[in-house]
Amino acid sequence: MSTLPSHLAALVGKSVNEIDTPSLVIDLDAMKRNLARMAEFAKKHNVRWRPHAKMHKCASLAKAQMRAGAVGVCVQKTAEAEALAAGGVHNIYISNEVIAPAKLARVAALARHLAAEGGKLAIAVDSTEGVIRLAQAMNDARTASGVATVIDVFVEMDVGQGRCGVEPGAAAVTLALEIRKHPALHFAGLQAYHGKAQHIRSAQERRDAIAKAVQSVVMTRQLIEAQGMAVDLVTGAGTGSFLLEAASGVYGELQAGSFLFMDADYARNERDAAQPPFEHALFVKTQVMSTHAGHAVCDAGHKSHAIDSGLPMVHALEGEAELEYANGGDEHGILRATGAGKRLPGLGQTVWLIPGHCDPTVNLHNAMIGVTGGLAAGTVQRVYRVDARGALT
Ligand SMILES: Cc1ncc(COP(=O)(O)O)c(C=O)c1O
């Protein structure tokens, strides 16, 4: 595993002012509070939590989440699982379908590696062909290594997102029965993640969407149980809805990931009163490089932050002018004054951005610089490598 470049490692102990721009910065105090709130929530509601590590892509943060009580982490890609495993994360769920035989061979090898480390790999399926190919890869790995490993397999249901997943009901039963035929596969339960519900702004409409998902899970679970198979676990949920899945009594595991950093898009959701409050903890530090009569230009464009879920919000520190960010292209951001007095920042002034969407923003950076003591006058505590940056296969 490669180490951090020396200029980044050398930042530890230095003032936040010495962080070059544009850089991705974590407010570690806010992040720790977010982590503690999720841990407390899960404990109180007696549910497991398996945060989605596709968000931070960082083995150190995954391990911090597990130390706080998470049972493991989710990832979306085989290569993400490999990168986190190389960083010492041993309980990983690929909450996604893998079909290519070459990738499934890597999945089987990783399952064996994690089992040898005392951990576990799990994976989702949504087709009979996918189950057969996975079983084939596990059998091939056993033949080649002489070691028999069993992988946990979740049947993914489409509970409203219209992405992967079989229709609730008979199709899920067929897959569960297919999994049962293969000794290297263990039917671990159902994945029922409602991606579309996460960003429904109205709290009531989110409740309605998850209530429908819960109904279809209950119906499907009954059909599987009628075949004499246990559904040990229902896993799913994201930052926008996890309190609803937790309250359902049907979901046993929460996959929310973004709560750790809380991006600008999630902040636009109407907060359900029962949801723990999460703070923004991920920022792009940028600085003004050009000033004009009606606008200033900063050095962070959409090569520094993802814009698929909207542009970043400007995070004004105490006493700072209120600003609005507009797209200036790959390397530039346009800042306009919005607050009283319409004050614009001067040349060289630091401006903090809250990214619209944390997951793809993290994937644009090699490292995240962790600061304690606040963004105004804090100190760099730790630099985190984005271990699974670009791990797309
Ligand atoms: C399968 C699955 N589970 C959980 C999540 C976590 O959602 P969030 O990061 O919005 O909390 C995602 C995010 O896209 C996902 O695809």
The ligand as an SDF file (V2000), in Angstrom:
LIG
                    3D

 16 16  0  0  0  0  0  0  0  0999 V2000
  -26.6350    0.0790   -1.7140 C   0  0  0  0  0  0  0  0  0  0  0  0
  -26.4100    1.3440   -0.9640 C   0  0  0  0  0  0  0  0  0  0  0  0
  -26.5200    1.3200    0.3830 N   0  0  0  0  0  0  0  0  0  0  0  0
  -26.3020    2.4280    1.1160 C   0  0  0  0  0  0  0  0  0  0  0  0
  -25.9440    3.6200    0.5300 C   0  0  0  0  0  0  0  0  0  0  0  0
  -25.6190    4.7770    1.4670 C   0  0  0  0  0  0  0  0  0  0  0  0
  -26.2890    5.9100    1.2590 O   0  0  0  0  0  0  0  0  0  0  0  0
  -25.8230    7.3080    1.8500 P   0  0  0  0  0  0  0  0  0  0  0  0
  -24.3610    7.5050    1.5740 O   0  0  0  0  0  0  0  0  0  0  0  0
  -26.6320    8.2300    1.0730 O   0  0  0  0  0  0  0  0  0  0  0  0
  -26.0660    7.2760    3.2870 O   0  0  0  0  0  0  0  0  0  0  0  0
  -25.8560    3.7020   -0.8570 C   0  0  0  0  0  0  0  0  0  0  0  0
  -25.5410    4.9770   -1.5130 C   0  0  0  0  0  0  0  0  0  0  0  0
  -25.6740    5.2160   -2.6700 O   0  0  0  0  0  0  0  0  0  0  0  0
  -26.0750    2.5320   -1.6330 C   0  0  0  0  0  0  0  0  0  0  0  0
  -25.9820    2.5380   -2.9640 O   0  0  0  0  0  0  0  0  0  0  0  0
  1  2  1  0
  2  3  1  0
  2 15  2  0
  3  4  2  0
  4  5  1  0
  5  6  1  0
  5 12  2  0
  6  7  1  0
  7  8  1  0
  8  9  2  0
  8 10  1  0
  8 11  1  0
 12 13  1  0
 12 15  1  0
 13 14  2  0
 15 16  1  0
M  END
$$$$
